[in-house]
Amino acid sequence: MSVTTEAQKAVAAAVVVRGERVLLVRRRVAEGALSWQFPAGKIESEETPGEAAARETGFLVVPQSVLGQRVHPMTGREIHYIACRPVGGRAVVASADEVAGLAWAMHGEIPQYVPYGLFGPVQNYLDEVLLS
């Protein structure tokens, strides 16, 4: 029987779109070139990826669909991307020791925050919902 350590836990990222913008957060400590990202956190044993993603946004969102999963090329962690719909409140920094700020980015602004590009299925989703 294998035991999952904290470092091995999969991560869930919330892809939250409001109007013509997507929510991004700035990490307090960059991990290589990774500074801005979607709100994300480790998936605890008692929660689904959708629940973990929603927890990390700092406001009320409802998980809608799984956009995909991969081993992140910069962190080496398994990450699940979850499309979430905001339903109440406003975005706040959920974990001040890990997140330094947040931004609602327009489609054309995403490369300024994430210059290395997004995971294909996430980019396709954002192309569809932000450009339609």
N, C-alpha and C positions, 0 to 999 in steps of 0.2 A: 504494500500500500504506500503510495507516495503522498507526501505532505506538501501543499502549496505554500510557499513563503510569501511574505509581503512583496518582495521584488519580482516574484513570478506571476502575481495576480494580473489577470487581464484588465484592461482599461476600457471604459465606455465614454464616448465623446458625444455631446449633445450638439446637433446641427439645428440651431433655432433661427427661423426666418420670421421677421415681423415686417410686413409691408414689403419694401424693396431692399431690405437690409438683412444681413446675417450677423449673429453675435459671435465675437471673438474676444478672447481674454489674453492678457500679456502675463507670461510667467514671471514670477519674482526673480527666479534664477534660470537663465537660458540653458538649454541642453543642446550644446553645439549651436547650429543655426536656428534651432527651434526656440523662438521667443513668443510669437503670437500663435494661438491655436484655438480650437473649439473648447468650451468648458468640458473638462474631462476628469475622471477619477477612477480609482480602483473599484472593481466589482466585488462587493463583499459576498460571502458565501450564502447569505440569506436573501439576496436580491437579484433581480434580472438585470441584463445590460440596460434596458430601458429605464428601470428604477434608478440605477446608478447614474446614468446620464442626466436624468431629471434632477437628481439631488445636487448635482454640481453647478446648476445654472444660477442658483441664488434667488429664484422666483418660481412661480407656479407654471409648469409646462406639462404637457401630456405627450408621452412618447407615441409616435405615429407609425413608424416603420423602420426596419433595419436597412440601412443603405449598403452595408457591406462590412467586412472585417479583414484585417491583414496584420502582419507583423510590421510595425512601423520601422521604416528604414533608418531613422535617426536614433530611436530609443531602444529598438529590439524588443519592444513589448507588443503583445497581442492587443489590438485595439478594435473595438466595435463602434461603428458610426451609426447613430440613431437620429432620425429626423424627429424633431419635437415641435409641438405647436404651443405658443404661449397662450395662457388662459387667464392669468391674473397677476397683478403686481408689476414691478419693474425690475429689470436686471440689476443685481448688485454683486459685489465681490463676495463669493460664498466662503472662500478660505483665504483670508488676508496673509497668512504665512506662506502661501503658494502662489497667489495671484496678485499682481501689482495694479492692474487696471483692466478696463473693458472698453470695447468699441462696437458700434453697429456699423458694419462696412457695406457699402454699395458693391454690386457685382464688379465693377471696374476698379474698385479700390483693393480688392482681395490680394492681388499680387504685391501691393505695397506692404501688406502685413505678412503674407506667406509667399516670399519670392521663389521658393523651391517648388511651388505647385501643390495642388491638392490631390488626394487619392481620387482616381478616375471616377468611381461611382458617386462620390461626394460632389465632384466638379460637375458631373452630368446632372445631378439633382439640382444644384444651385443654378446651373445654366437654365434649366427648365422653369424653376419657380421664380427666379429673380428677373428673368428676361421675357416672361410671358405677359 
